[in-house]
Protein backbone atom coordinates (compact mmCIF):
# COMPACT_ATOMS: atom_id res chain seq x y z
CA UNK A 1 0.00 0.00 0.00
CA UNK A 2 1.71 3.20 -1.17
CA UNK A 3 1.02 6.29 0.92
CA UNK A 4 -1.28 8.67 -0.94
CA UNK A 5 -0.11 12.29 -1.07
CA UNK A 6 -2.44 15.21 -1.60
CA UNK A 7 -2.28 18.93 -1.02
CA UNK A 8 -3.58 18.81 2.54
CA UNK A 9 -1.39 16.02 3.92
CA UNK A 10 -0.56 12.34 3.82
CA UNK A 11 -2.01 9.20 5.35
CA UNK A 12 0.08 6.31 6.61
CA UNK A 13 -0.52 3.21 8.69
CA UNK A 14 2.12 2.08 11.15
CA UNK A 15 2.53 0.01 14.29
CA UNK A 16 2.39 1.63 17.70
CA UNK A 17 5.43 -0.34 18.90
CA UNK A 18 7.81 -1.74 16.27
CA UNK A 19 9.77 -3.64 18.93
CA UNK A 20 6.84 -5.29 20.67
CA UNK A 21 7.04 -9.03 21.40
CA UNK A 22 3.26 -9.32 21.27
CA UNK A 23 0.46 -7.87 19.16
CA UNK A 24 0.55 -4.09 18.94
CA UNK A 25 -2.09 -1.64 17.61
CA UNK A 26 -2.09 -0.48 14.00
CA UNK A 27 -2.22 3.31 14.01
CA UNK A 28 -3.71 5.73 11.48
CA UNK A 29 -1.09 8.49 11.04
CA UNK A 30 -2.10 11.73 9.28
CA UNK A 31 0.43 14.51 8.67
CA UNK A 32 -0.73 17.91 7.41
CA UNK A 33 1.67 20.83 7.34
CA UNK A 34 4.76 21.40 9.43
CA UNK A 35 4.33 20.08 12.98
CA UNK A 36 0.71 19.04 12.47
CA UNK A 37 0.04 15.36 12.98
CA UNK A 38 -2.81 13.16 14.12
CA UNK A 39 -2.46 9.56 15.33
CA UNK A 40 -5.46 7.35 16.05
CA UNK A 41 -5.92 3.66 16.70
CA UNK A 42 -7.65 1.80 13.89
CA UNK A 43 -8.92 -0.85 16.28
CA UNK A 44 -6.70 -3.52 14.72
CA UNK A 45 -3.71 -5.28 16.25
CA UNK A 46 -1.00 -7.43 14.71
CA UNK A 47 2.46 -8.75 15.53
CA UNK A 48 5.58 -7.01 14.20
CA UNK A 49 6.60 -10.06 12.15
CA UNK A 50 3.23 -10.06 10.34
CA UNK A 51 3.36 -6.38 9.38
CA UNK A 52 4.67 -5.15 6.01
CA UNK A 53 5.91 -1.69 6.96
CA UNK A 54 6.90 -0.74 3.42
CA UNK A 55 3.44 -1.41 1.98
CA UNK A 56 1.64 -0.68 5.26
CA UNK A 57 -0.45 -3.82 5.40
CA UNK A 58 -0.68 -7.32 6.86
CA UNK A 59 1.73 -9.70 5.15
CA UNK A 60 0.39 -12.44 2.87
CA UNK A 61 0.68 -15.25 5.38
CA UNK A 62 -1.67 -18.21 4.92
CA UNK A 63 -2.30 -18.66 8.64
CA UNK A 64 -3.81 -15.15 8.89
CA UNK A 65 -7.22 -16.00 7.48
CA UNK A 66 -8.68 -12.47 7.63
CA UNK A 67 -5.63 -10.55 6.33
CA UNK A 68 -7.39 -9.50 3.12
CA UNK A 69 -10.39 -8.25 5.04
CA UNK A 70 -8.15 -6.20 7.37
CA UNK A 71 -6.09 -4.77 4.53
CA UNK A 72 -9.25 -3.85 2.62
CA UNK A 73 -10.65 -2.09 5.69
CA UNK A 74 -7.43 -0.10 6.12
CA UNK A 75 -7.61 0.92 2.49
CA UNK A 76 -11.24 1.88 2.91
CA UNK A 77 -10.43 4.07 5.91
CA UNK A 78 -7.66 5.77 3.95
CA UNK A 79 -9.72 6.50 0.83
CA UNK A 80 -12.79 7.68 2.74
CA UNK A 81 -10.70 9.98 4.95
CA UNK A 82 -8.94 11.55 1.93
CA UNK A 83 -12.27 12.06 0.18
CA UNK A 84 -13.89 13.71 3.21
CA UNK A 85 -10.91 16.00 3.86
CA UNK A 86 -10.76 17.06 0.21
CA UNK A 87 -14.30 18.42 0.54
CA UNK A 88 -13.39 20.73 3.45
CA UNK A 89 -12.48 24.39 3.10
CA UNK A 90 -8.91 25.45 3.89
CA UNK A 91 -9.58 26.39 7.53
CA UNK A 92 -11.46 23.15 8.21
CA UNK A 93 -8.60 21.10 6.77
CA UNK A 94 -6.36 22.13 9.70
CA UNK A 95 -9.03 21.88 12.40
CA UNK A 96 -8.07 18.85 14.50
CA UNK A 97 -11.53 18.52 16.03
CA UNK A 98 -13.14 18.29 12.58
CA UNK A 99 -10.48 15.84 11.37
CA UNK A 100 -10.95 13.66 14.45
CA UNK A 101 -14.74 13.64 13.96
CA UNK A 102 -14.28 12.49 10.33
CA UNK A 103 -12.05 9.61 11.45
CA UNK A 104 -14.45 8.63 14.25
CA UNK A 105 -17.37 8.54 11.85
CA UNK A 106 -15.44 6.40 9.37
CA UNK A 107 -14.53 3.72 11.92
CA UNK A 108 -18.05 3.73 13.37
CA UNK A 109 -17.41 5.40 16.70
CA UNK A 110 -20.50 7.12 18.04
CA UNK A 111 -20.02 10.86 18.37
CA UNK A 112 -21.31 12.26 21.63
CA UNK A 113 -22.05 15.97 21.44
CA UNK A 114 -20.51 17.93 24.31
CA UNK A 115 -23.84 19.52 25.11
CA UNK A 116 -25.55 16.13 25.47
CA UNK A 117 -24.66 14.65 28.83
CA UNK A 118 -24.44 10.89 28.73
CA UNK A 119 -24.40 8.65 31.80
CA UNK A 120 -21.90 5.88 32.39
CA UNK A 121 -24.47 3.15 31.79
CA UNK A 122 -25.68 4.84 28.58
CA UNK A 123 -22.11 5.10 27.36
CA UNK A 124 -21.45 1.44 28.22
CA UNK A 125 -24.61 0.31 26.39
CA UNK A 126 -23.70 2.42 23.35
CA UNK A 127 -20.20 0.99 23.32
CA UNK A 128 -21.22 -2.68 23.32
CA UNK A 129 -23.97 -1.94 20.78
CA UNK A 130 -21.46 -0.36 18.41
CA UNK A 131 -19.15 -3.32 18.87
CA UNK A 132 -21.97 -5.74 18.12
CA UNK A 133 -23.78 -4.01 15.28
CA UNK A 134 -21.63 -1.53 13.36
CA UNK A 135 -20.70 -2.84 9.92
CA UNK A 136 -17.43 -0.95 9.45
CA UNK A 137 -16.13 -2.30 12.73
CA UNK A 138 -16.70 -5.92 11.76
CA UNK A 139 -14.09 -8.65 12.21
CA UNK A 140 -10.83 -7.76 13.94
CA UNK A 141 -11.60 -4.07 14.19
CA UNK A 142 -14.04 -4.73 17.00
CA UNK A 143 -13.64 -6.68 20.22
CA UNK A 144 -13.93 -10.43 20.15
CA UNK A 145 -17.51 -11.68 20.71
CA UNK A 146 -16.51 -13.31 24.00
CA UNK A 147 -15.17 -9.94 25.23
CA UNK A 148 -18.33 -8.11 24.18
CA UNK A 149 -20.39 -10.76 25.97
CA UNK A 150 -18.25 -10.27 29.09
CA UNK A 151 -18.84 -6.49 28.95
CA UNK A 152 -22.58 -7.06 28.65
CA UNK A 153 -22.53 -9.29 31.73
CA UNK A 154 -20.70 -6.61 33.69
CA UNK A 155 -23.18 -3.93 32.58
CA UNK A 156 -26.09 -6.13 33.71
CA UNK A 157 -24.48 -6.61 37.13
CA UNK A 158 -23.93 -2.85 37.41
CA UNK A 159 -27.59 -2.23 36.60
CA UNK A 160 -28.65 -4.78 39.24
CA UNK A 161 -26.32 -3.13 41.76
CA UNK A 162 -27.63 0.33 40.89
CA UNK A 163 -31.25 -0.76 41.23
CA UNK A 164 -30.88 -2.73 44.46
CA UNK A 165 -28.78 -0.08 46.22
CA UNK A 166 -30.22 3.09 44.65
CA UNK A 167 -26.63 4.12 44.04
CA UNK A 168 -27.08 6.76 41.28
CA UNK A 169 -24.21 5.16 39.39
CA UNK A 170 -22.45 7.54 37.00
CA UNK A 171 -18.96 8.58 35.92
CA UNK A 172 -18.46 10.84 38.93
CA UNK A 173 -19.57 8.20 41.46
CA UNK A 174 -17.13 5.52 40.30
CA UNK A 175 -14.59 5.78 43.10
CA UNK A 176 -13.25 3.66 45.96
CA UNK A 177 -16.58 3.79 47.84
CA UNK A 178 -18.26 2.37 44.75
CA UNK A 179 -15.50 -0.23 44.38
CA UNK A 180 -15.94 -1.62 47.90
CA UNK A 181 -19.74 -1.55 47.66
CA UNK A 182 -19.79 -3.30 44.28
CA UNK A 183 -17.30 -5.99 45.33
CA UNK A 184 -19.36 -6.59 48.49
CA UNK A 185 -22.52 -6.79 46.34
CA UNK A 186 -20.93 -9.47 44.13
CA UNK A 187 -19.69 -11.39 47.16
CA UNK A 188 -23.24 -11.40 48.50
CA UNK A 189 -24.29 -13.01 45.24
CA UNK A 190 -21.56 -15.60 45.86
CA UNK A 191 -19.71 -14.98 42.62
CA UNK A 192 -16.28 -16.53 42.42
CA UNK A 193 -13.15 -14.46 42.91
CA UNK A 194 -12.30 -14.76 39.22
CA UNK A 195 -15.75 -13.49 38.22
CA UNK A 196 -15.52 -10.50 40.55
CA UNK A 197 -12.08 -9.72 39.16
CA UNK A 198 -13.42 -9.92 35.60
CA UNK A 199 -16.13 -7.35 36.33
CA UNK A 200 -13.64 -4.93 37.92
CA UNK A 201 -11.35 -5.33 34.90
CA UNK A 202 -14.24 -4.56 32.53
CA UNK A 203 -15.23 -1.44 34.48
CA UNK A 204 -11.66 -0.20 34.23
CA UNK A 205 -11.65 -0.85 30.49
CA UNK A 206 -14.94 0.98 29.95
CA UNK A 207 -13.76 3.94 32.04
CA UNK A 208 -10.49 4.08 30.08
CA UNK A 209 -12.38 4.17 26.79
CA UNK A 210 -14.77 6.84 28.07
CA UNK A 211 -11.79 8.92 29.20
CA UNK A 212 -10.11 8.55 25.81
CA UNK A 213 -13.39 9.61 24.15
CA UNK A 214 -13.42 12.71 26.39
CA UNK A 215 -16.76 11.70 27.87
CA UNK A 216 -15.33 11.08 31.35
CA UNK A 217 -13.08 13.33 33.46
CA UNK A 218 -13.22 11.42 36.76
CA UNK A 219 -9.93 9.55 37.29
CA UNK A 220 -10.62 8.13 40.75
CA UNK A 221 -10.93 4.71 39.17
CA UNK A 222 -7.18 4.87 38.58
CA UNK A 223 -6.57 4.57 42.34
CA UNK A 224 -4.01 1.84 42.95
CA UNK A 225 -6.51 -0.18 45.00
CA UNK A 226 -9.20 -0.05 42.31
CA UNK A 227 -8.08 -3.31 40.76
CA UNK A 228 -8.93 -6.94 40.27
CA UNK A 229 -9.27 -8.62 43.64
CA UNK A 230 -6.53 -11.15 44.27
CA UNK A 231 -7.92 -12.82 47.36
CA UNK A 232 -11.37 -13.30 48.67
CA UNK A 233 -12.35 -11.43 51.81
CA UNK A 234 -11.93 -13.61 54.89
CA UNK A 235 -15.19 -15.48 55.47
CA UNK A 236 -16.49 -15.75 59.02
CA UNK A 237 -19.54 -17.04 60.79
CA UNK A 238 -21.09 -16.00 64.09
CA UNK A 239 -21.55 -18.62 66.79
CA UNK A 240 -24.96 -19.25 68.32
CA UNK A 241 -23.83 -17.28 71.40
CA UNK A 242 -22.74 -14.32 69.26
CA UNK A 243 -26.12 -14.36 67.52
CA UNK A 244 -27.77 -14.33 70.97
CA UNK A 245 -25.62 -11.36 71.98
CA UNK A 246 -26.71 -9.41 68.90
CA UNK A 247 -30.36 -10.36 69.42
CA UNK A 248 -30.29 -9.21 73.06
CA UNK A 249 -28.67 -5.82 72.34
CA UNK A 250 -30.76 -2.80 73.34
CA UNK A 251 -30.56 -0.59 70.27
CA UNK A 252 -33.67 1.49 70.93
CA UNK A 253 -31.47 4.61 71.08
CA UNK A 254 -30.53 4.17 67.40
CA UNK A 255 -33.48 3.05 65.28
CA UNK A 256 -31.37 2.64 62.10
CA UNK A 257 -29.00 0.24 63.89
CA UNK A 258 -31.99 -1.57 65.38
CA UNK A 259 -33.54 -1.97 61.94
CA UNK A 260 -30.23 -3.25 60.51
CA UNK A 261 -29.87 -5.76 63.36
CA UNK A 262 -33.40 -7.05 62.81
CA UNK A 263 -32.88 -7.43 59.05
CA UNK A 264 -29.65 -9.33 59.72
CA UNK A 265 -31.46 -11.69 62.12
CA UNK A 266 -34.12 -12.36 59.49
CA UNK A 267 -31.26 -13.30 57.17
CA UNK A 268 -29.82 -15.59 59.84
CA UNK A 269 -33.09 -17.34 60.70
CA UNK A 270 -34.01 -17.86 57.03
CA UNK A 271 -30.55 -18.72 55.66
CA UNK A 272 -31.12 -16.59 52.55
CA UNK A 273 -28.91 -14.28 50.49
CA UNK A 274 -29.25 -10.59 51.27
CA UNK A 275 -30.99 -9.97 47.95
CA UNK A 276 -33.70 -12.35 49.16
CA UNK A 277 -33.98 -11.52 52.87
CA UNK A 278 -33.56 -7.72 52.80
CA UNK A 279 -37.02 -6.45 51.88
CA UNK A 280 -39.26 -9.34 52.90
CA UNK A 281 -42.79 -8.24 53.85
CA UNK A 282 -45.83 -9.69 55.59
CA UNK A 283 -47.01 -10.86 52.17
CA UNK A 284 -44.14 -13.38 52.14
CA UNK A 285 -45.60 -15.20 55.14
CA UNK A 286 -48.02 -18.05 54.42
CA UNK A 287 -49.75 -20.53 56.72
CA UNK A 288 -49.68 -24.30 56.17
CA UNK A 289 -51.16 -26.70 58.76
CA UNK A 290 -51.22 -23.85 61.30
CA UNK A 291 -47.48 -23.26 60.75
CA UNK A 292 -46.33 -19.86 59.51
CA UNK A 293 -43.63 -20.07 56.85
CA UNK A 294 -41.81 -17.65 54.59
CA UNK A 295 -42.46 -18.13 50.89
CA UNK A 296 -39.35 -16.74 49.17
CA UNK A 297 -38.47 -16.61 45.49
CA UNK A 298 -34.67 -16.90 45.34
CA UNK A 299 -33.35 -14.48 42.73
CA UNK A 300 -30.21 -16.50 42.01
CA UNK A 301 -31.65 -20.02 41.84
CA UNK A 302 -35.04 -18.93 40.42
CA UNK A 303 -36.66 -21.32 42.91
CA UNK A 304 -39.33 -20.85 45.57
CA UNK A 305 -38.39 -22.03 49.08
CA UNK A 306 -40.46 -22.34 52.24
CA UNK A 307 -38.87 -21.62 55.62
CA UNK A 308 -40.52 -21.73 59.06
CA UNK A 309 -40.86 -18.31 60.69
CA UNK A 310 -38.60 -18.45 63.75
CA UNK A 311 -40.15 -17.41 67.08
CA UNK A 312 -37.58 -14.62 67.43
CA UNK A 313 -38.66 -13.13 64.10
CA UNK A 314 -42.28 -13.25 65.27
CA UNK A 315 -41.31 -11.36 68.42
CA UNK A 316 -39.37 -8.74 66.43
CA UNK A 317 -42.40 -8.21 64.18
CA UNK A 318 -44.81 -7.90 67.09
CA UNK A 319 -42.76 -5.65 69.39
CA UNK A 320 -41.19 -3.26 66.89
CA UNK A 321 -43.03 -3.26 63.57
CA UNK A 322 -46.72 -3.70 64.42
CA UNK A 323 -46.82 -7.21 63.03
CA UNK A 324 -44.82 -6.35 59.92
CA UNK A 325 -41.20 -6.91 58.93
CA UNK A 326 -38.56 -4.15 59.03
CA UNK A 327 -38.36 -2.03 55.85
CA UNK A 328 -35.50 -2.62 53.42
CA UNK A 329 -32.15 -0.88 53.90
CA UNK A 330 -29.53 -0.20 51.17
CA UNK A 331 -26.88 -2.94 51.33
CA UNK A 332 -23.91 -0.54 51.79
CA UNK A 333 -25.62 1.05 54.81
CA UNK A 334 -26.56 -2.36 56.15
CA UNK A 335 -22.92 -3.51 55.97
CA UNK A 336 -21.75 -0.33 57.68
CA UNK A 337 -24.26 -0.62 60.54
CA UNK A 338 -23.56 -4.33 61.10
CA UNK A 339 -19.91 -3.62 61.91
CA UNK A 340 -21.01 -1.05 64.52
CA UNK A 341 -23.54 -3.52 65.94
CA UNK A 342 -20.89 -6.25 66.13
CA UNK A 343 -18.65 -3.92 68.13
CA UNK A 344 -21.53 -3.06 70.48
CA UNK A 345 -22.15 -6.78 71.00
CA UNK A 346 -18.43 -7.11 71.89
CA UNK A 347 -17.72 -9.66 69.18
CA UNK A 348 -14.02 -9.08 69.64
CA UNK A 349 -12.48 -12.39 68.61
CA UNK A 350 -9.30 -11.77 66.62
CA UNK A 351 -9.25 -13.04 63.06
CA UNK A 352 -6.12 -13.52 60.96
CA UNK A 353 -6.27 -12.25 57.39
CA UNK A 354 -3.73 -12.23 54.61
CA UNK A 355 -3.35 -10.62 51.22
CA UNK A 356 -0.72 -10.99 48.53
CA UNK A 357 0.82 -7.80 47.13
CA UNK A 358 3.69 -7.88 44.70
CA UNK A 359 4.22 -11.55 45.41
CA UNK A 360 4.57 -10.90 49.15
CA UNK A 361 2.02 -12.29 51.59
CA UNK A 362 1.05 -9.65 54.15
CA UNK A 363 -0.74 -10.85 57.26
CA UNK A 364 -3.01 -8.76 59.44
CA UNK A 365 -5.10 -9.42 62.55
CA UNK A 366 -8.51 -7.73 62.79
CA UNK A 367 -11.49 -7.94 65.12
CA UNK A 368 -14.28 -10.22 64.00
CA UNK A 369 -16.77 -7.35 64.29
CA UNK A 370 -14.83 -5.41 61.62
CA UNK A 371 -15.59 -7.97 58.91
CA UNK A 372 -19.23 -8.78 59.68
CA UNK A 373 -21.39 -8.20 56.62
CA UNK A 374 -24.77 -9.10 55.21
CA UNK A 375 -23.34 -12.38 53.86
CA UNK A 376 -22.38 -13.38 57.42
CA UNK A 377 -26.04 -14.08 58.22
CA UNK A 378 -26.45 -16.89 55.70
CA UNK A 379 -23.05 -18.43 56.38
CA UNK A 380 -23.78 -18.40 60.12
CA UNK A 381 -27.15 -20.09 59.58
CA UNK A 382 -25.64 -22.87 57.46
CA UNK A 383 -22.77 -23.49 59.88
CA UNK A 384 -24.83 -23.41 63.09
CA UNK A 385 -27.61 -25.50 61.57
CA UNK A 386 -24.99 -28.09 60.58
CA UNK A 387 -23.48 -28.10 64.10
CA UNK A 388 -26.98 -28.46 65.60
CA UNK A 389 -27.31 -31.71 63.61
CA UNK A 390 -29.96 -30.48 61.21
CA UNK A 391 -29.78 -32.84 58.21
CA UNK A 392 -27.59 -31.38 55.48
CA UNK A 393 -30.24 -32.08 52.84
CA UNK A 394 -32.71 -29.90 54.78
CA UNK A 395 -30.20 -27.07 55.21
CA UNK A 396 -29.45 -27.15 51.48
CA UNK A 397 -33.17 -27.09 50.68
CA UNK A 398 -33.43 -23.79 52.56
CA UNK A 399 -30.13 -22.18 51.60
CA UNK A 400 -30.26 -23.01 47.89
CA UNK A 401 -26.96 -24.92 47.68
CA UNK A 402 -27.20 -27.47 44.89
CA UNK A 403 -24.40 -29.91 45.85
CA UNK A 404 -22.99 -31.18 49.12
CA UNK A 405 -19.50 -30.32 47.93
CA UNK A 406 -20.56 -26.71 47.42
CA UNK A 407 -22.23 -26.70 50.84
CA UNK A 408 -19.23 -28.08 52.73
CA UNK A 409 -16.95 -25.56 51.04
CA UNK A 410 -19.32 -22.81 52.14
CA UNK A 411 -19.77 -23.55 55.84
CA UNK A 412 -17.10 -22.55 58.35
CA UNK A 413 -16.57 -25.53 60.65
CA UNK A 414 -13.23 -26.15 62.31
CA UNK A 415 -11.80 -29.71 62.41
CA UNK A 416 -12.38 -29.68 66.17
CA UNK A 417 -16.06 -28.72 65.78
CA UNK A 418 -16.55 -31.43 63.17
CA UNK A 419 -14.90 -34.02 65.45
CA UNK A 420 -17.25 -33.11 68.31
CA UNK A 421 -20.25 -33.42 66.01
CA UNK A 422 -19.08 -36.81 64.72
CA UNK A 423 -18.46 -38.01 68.28
CA UNK A 424 -22.14 -37.49 69.03
CA UNK A 425 -23.28 -39.87 66.27
CA UNK A 426 -24.58 -43.39 66.97
CA UNK A 427 -21.34 -44.97 65.72
CA UNK A 428 -19.31 -43.52 68.61
CA UNK A 429 -21.92 -44.16 71.29
Buried (B, 14 or more C-beta within 10 A) or exposed (E): BEEBEEEBBEBBBBBEEEEBEEBBBBBBBBBBEEEEEBEBBBBBBBBBEBBEEEEBBBBEEEEBEEBEBBBEBBBEBBEBBBEBBEEBEEEBBBEEEBBBBBBBBBBBBBEBEEEEEBEBBBBBBBBBEBBBEBEBBEEBBBBEEEBBEBBBBBBEBBBBBBEBBEBEBBBEBBBEEBBBBBBBBBBBBBBEBEBBBBBBBBBBBBBEBBBEBEBBEBEBBEEEEBBEBEEEBBBBBBBEEBBEBBBEBEBEEBEBBBBBBBBBBBBBBBBBBBBBBBBBEEEBBEEEEEEEBBBBEBBBBEEEBEBBBBEBBEEBBEEBBEEBBBEBBBBBBBBBBBBBBBBBBEBEEEBEBEBEEEEEEEEEEEBBBEBBBBBBBBBBBBBBBBBEEBEBEEBBBBBBBEEEEEBBEBBBBEEEBBEEBEEEEEEEE
